[in-house]
Amino acid sequence: MPRIVVAFRCAYTLSLFRSSWLRRLVRDGWEVHGVGRGGDGFESAVEATGAQFHAVPLAVRSRNPLTDLRFQRSLRDLFIRIQPDVVHLHTIKPVIYGARAARQTGVPRVVSSITGLGYVFSGSAPSWMRRLVEAQYRRGLQLADAVTFCNSDDRQLFMDRGLVTADKASVVVEGVDLTQITPKQAVTGPLQVLMVGRLLRDKGVLEYAEAVRQLRPRFPEVEFAILGGRDEHNPTVVDSSEVQRWDAEGGPRWLGEVAPSEVTAHLSRSFLVVLPSYREGSPKALIEAGAQGLPVVATDVAGCRDVVRPGVTGLLVPAKDPAALTQAISRLLEDVPLAQQMGLAARDWIAKEFDEQRMLDRLTSLVQGERCAL
């Protein structure tokens, strides 16, 4: 029986983004080992897929090289014990240090997946930090046999910066299980405009809040909300005092963070989904919204532009432009038939291009050593 290690940042993200992949591997006869930071309560969710879970000392925000070397050593020891045929690495530190550990222990095949570029590549990080991260990526990706990206913009950026060669790099878009998502029924009661995303400046939260302030006097019956948690460790987290001001100043209502399984229910109660992010990997919220038959308003940035067909399934606006965002939301609130037409087109588009089975088939080819078409 072939063995594979699938590494992610933590048990939560591994179960959220790769449960279907773990189940597929188990079904195909692999001995599957999930790896990530433990202690978040999602270890059992990983093991429910049929995989074994191994906790490792991964400090996500640490810049201490000794801490990162300890993480690399723990992976090396784990690989020696498991003797995997393939390791599949996700998120920045597993990609960088996992590839080194795999080569140190003679793992035959390494597949690295860049699931998003985050704060460092959003334009908010200092230039020295970006140069440092690029150097680490370059070294880590040189050790990989194949590298996947969630969108074509990220792939091109890494090739332009000399971080990966074209022969290794392919795009494998995220997908959704369409059998588990029912197109929403007609909304009854007040319309809801929903932004799904963490309360980070890089997610465009402040632009959305400003747009809501402009829209609320014109659409007093519409509910404007944000669904997502506050990541206190992210440098661009929105200050809690800003969130408190929204109530007094007519901003959006913050719904807080919910379990991933509850997001679908919130989407089903919505009329329109908004994501004014500065950069995305593969925006799961937009894909799930489209699968439910919802129109979207998003920014014309990496990740979002791969999911949204402008004028067909939704509208794209420039990033960091609250006036354009206001105008786009207003257009769909004023033209409900157009919004409904876009929602129907979105369901068809997602079913065609973002079916989860396509993603799983492409990943299967990559771990088996086949060349994956772009």
N, C-alpha and C positions, 0 to 999 in steps of 0.2 A: 504493500500500500504506500503510495507516494505521500510525503509529508510537506505541508506548507505552513509558514508562519505569516499571519496577517497582522501588521503592527499599525496602531493608531495612537493618537495622543493619550487617550484614556478609554476606560470601558464604556463610558457614556457615548462618546463620539463613534466608537467602533460599533456599538449596537445601533446607533441612530442612522449611520450612513452605510454600514456594510453587513447588516444582518442577512439580507437577501444573498449577498455574495458568499457569506460563510455557509448558509444553507445549501447553496448551489454546489459549493466545493464538497461538502459532506455527501450530498446526493451523488456526485460524480466519483465518489470513492476515495477522496483524499482524507488523510489524517490531518485535521485542521487545528492549529494553535493560534488563539488570539492573544495579542500582547498590547499592553498599555498601562498607564497609571491606574491603580485600583483605589478603592475606598470611596467611590461615588455611588455605590449601591446598584450599579448596572452590570456587575460581574455575572450575576445569574441570568441576565438577559442575553449576554454573549453565549453562555453555556447552553441556553435553551435552543440555540441553533444547531447544537451537536458538536460545537468546538470546545476545546479546553482553553481556559483563560489563565494567563500568567501575568501577575502584577510586576511592574518594574519601576525603579525610582526615577521617574521622569519629572523634572522641574520645568514646567512649560515656560515660565517667565524669567528664569534664572539666566544671568549672563556670566556666571562663575564657571570658568573652564574646568575646574576640578569636579564640579557637580555634573557637568556634561560628560566628562571622562568616566565618572562612576556609572552613568547611564550606559555608556558604550560598553563598559566592562560587563555590566549585567546582561546586556544583549549577547555579548560574546559567550559568556558562560551558558546562557540559555540555548544558544545555537549549538554549542558543543554537546549539550545534553540531549537536545531533540534531534539533531542531525537532519535538518530540513533539506528537501530537494529544491525548494523555492522559498524566497522571502518576498513578501509584497508589502512595501513600506508606504505609509501615508503621513502627511503633515511634516513640518519642517525638521524637527529634531530626529524623529525616526528615519526620515529620508537621508539626513546627513550622517548621523552616527550609526544607524542601522546598516547602511551600505558598507561602512568601514568594518563593522563587526562581522558582517557576512563574508567579506573577502578574507578577513583574518582567519576565519574558521573553515574556509573552503566550500562555502555554499555554492552549488553549481549555477543557480540563476537568481538574479536580483531584478525585481520590477519595482520602480518607484513611481508613485502617483502624486502629482502636485494638485492638491484639492482646492487651492486658493492661495493668493499671495499676501492677503492681509495688510496690516498696518504698514509694514516696511515698504511696500510697493504702491501704497495709496497716494503718495505725495506728501504725507504728513510727517514721515520719519526724517530725522537728520541724514544728510548725505553720507556721513561716515558709517552710519548703521547699515544703510543699504549696501555700501561697498563691502562691508564685512560679511553680510549675509550672502551677497552674490559670490564672494570667494568661497564661502562654505558650501553653497549649493554647487558651484562648479566642481569642487573636489568630490562631493558626494555623488553627483550625477555621472561623473566620469567612471565611477565604479559600478554603475547600473547597466544591465543589459537592455532594458527598455524603460522609457519614461512616458507617462501619460499626463495629459493636461485636460482640464474640464472645459476649456474653450480655446478657440484658435488664437485669440489675442495673447493669452499667456504663453502659448507655445511659441509664437513669433517673437515675443519679448525675450524669452530665454535664449532663443537662437540668435537674435540680434546682439545680445549681451555676451555671447560666447559661452553660455552656461551649459548648453546641450547641443549635440549635433542633430541634424535633420533626420539622419538614418535611425536614430533611437527614438525620436519624439513623435507621438501620435496623440490625437484628441479622442478621448472616450467620455462622452457627455454623461452626466448623471441621469438617471431615469426614475420613473415612478411605477408602482404596481397598479396598473389601471383597473385590475379586477377588484381592488380594494377601495377604489374611489368612485363614488356615484355622482354623476352630474347633478348639480344643485337644482332644486325646484325654485319656482318664482318666489322672490323675497316678499314676505308680507310684513306690514308695519314699516317703521322708519328705515330708510336706506342707511347702510353702514359703509363707510370708506375705511379700510383697514390697512395699516402698514404692519408688516411682519418683519421684525429684525431687532437685534440688540440695541440698547440705547447708547449708541456710539455716534460721534460726529461724522465718522467716515461712512456711516450708513445713511447719512442725509437726514438725520432726525431733526436737526434745527431748521433745515429748509422745509421739511414737512410741517413742523410746528408753525412756521411763519405762513405757509400756504393756508393752513387751517384757520389762522387768525383772520386772513383776508376773506376766506370762503364762508365762515360761519354767519356773518350778517346777511349774506345772500341766500344761504341754505340753512336756516335755523332748525329745520326738521331733520337734517342729516346728522347721523352720529359719526364723528371722526375719532378713530382709536389707534393705539399702537399696542402690538402684542410682542413682548420680548423682555428679556432680563437685562439687568445692569451688570456689565462685566467690569468689576472694580479694578481688575488688573490691567485692563487695556488703557493705554495712554489717552485715547480719545473718548473715554466714557463721559457721558453728559452728566453734569453736576446735579445732585439731587435737588438743589434749590431751584434749578431751571425747571425740573419736572413739576415742582410744587407751584411754580408761577403759572403753569399752563391752565390750571383751574381758574385762577383769578383773571387771566388775560384772554380767555376764550380759545386756548390751545387744545390739542387732542387729549382724549382720555387715555391714561395709561392702564392697560389691563394686567400688567405684570407678566411674569413668565409662567408658562404652563408646560405640562408634559407633551412631548412630541405627538403622542396619540390624540391629544386634545386640539391640536392646531386645525385639523380637518373640520371639526365642528365649528370653530370660529370662522373659518373660510366659508362654510355653507350658509352662515348668517350674513354674509357680506354681499354688497353690490359691486364693489370695486376694490382691487388690491393695489397698493402703492409701494414702490421700493426705489427711493431716490439716492441709492448708494453711489459712492465714488468709485468702487471697483468690486466685482464679485468673481468667485470661481465658477460655481454653478448654482445659481440662486434657487434653492429648493422651494422657497415660498412661491416664486413665480411659476415654477413648473407645476406645483400642486394646485395653485389657483387656476391655471389653464386647464388642468385635468378635470377640475370641477366645473369648467365652463364659465369662468370669470374673466372679464377683461382686466387689463393691468395698465398702470402708468408707471414707467420706470425710466431710469437715466440711460443715456446712450453711451454706455461704458462697457468695458470687458465683462463678459458673463451675461449681463442683461441683454445686450444686443443679439446674443446667440439664441435667446429664448423667445424674445418678442419680435413679431413681424409688424413693423410700424404701419399703422393705418389699417391693419388686418386683424390682429389679435389684441392690439392695444396701442398705446402711444409712447414714444420715446422723447425725452426732453434732455437738454444739456445738464450736466452735473453742476451742483452749487448754484442753481438758478431758481430761486423760489417763485419768481414771477412766472416763468415758463411752466413750472410745476402747477401753480395755481390755475393757469389757463387750461392746462390739459385736464385736470380733474374737473374743472368747471364745464368743459366741453362735454364730458361724458355724463355728468349729472344733469345737464340741460337736454341731452339727446339720449334718452333711455333706449329707444329702438336701436340706435347705433351701438350703444354699449352691449346690448343683448346680442346683436349680430356678431360683434367682436368676440363675445364669450363663446358662442357656438363655434366660431372659427378657431378659437384657442383650443378647445377640446379636440378638434380634428388634428390640429398641428402637433399638439403634445402626443397624441396617440401615434402619429406617424413618425415623429423624430425623437421622442423621449420615453419610449416604452422601455421599462426596466430590463426586459429580456434582451434587448439589443446591447445594452451595457454589459450584461453578464456574459453574453456570447463573445464580446470583444475582449473582455478580461480573461476569459477562459483561453482564448487563442494566445494571448500574451504570456500567460504563465506556462503554457505548453511550449513556448519558444517559437510560435509562428509570428510572422510579420503582420502587423495590424495596419490596414489601410487608413489613411488620414481621414 
